[in-house]
Amino acid sequence: MIRTNNLRALTIALILASLLPACSVYKKCGLEGCPGDAEITAQVQTLLKQHSELQTPTAIGVQTLDHVVYLTGLVDTGLERGIAESVARQAPGVVRVVNSIAVRNDLR
């Protein structure tokens, strides 16, 4: 019984010790975002304004947190929604795009 408890404790200690290096590498940005997030947001907004097929690019909200771009807003078609996501992916530094843009035709 004692030997089993010791083995179990040793196993748990080894697992926890193996996780420590990962904790030191992992970083989280604060509420202000990571360095470069504001630049990514500005770049995505600029790229969206360059696309005439997006009837109202200013109606698309852009936020960036930890290099992940979050798109919100309301567009007229699914094509516009897809274009906005595609354009956002083109900005330097973007690691992922979360597209929460609603399509007006889908709301009827």
Secondary structure, DSSP 4 states (H G I P E B T S, - for coil): -HHHHHHHHHHHHHHHHHHHHHHHH-----TT-STTHHHHHHHHHHHHHT-TTSS-GGGEEEEEETTEEEEEEEESSHHHHHHHHHHHHTSTT--EEEEEEEEGGGG-
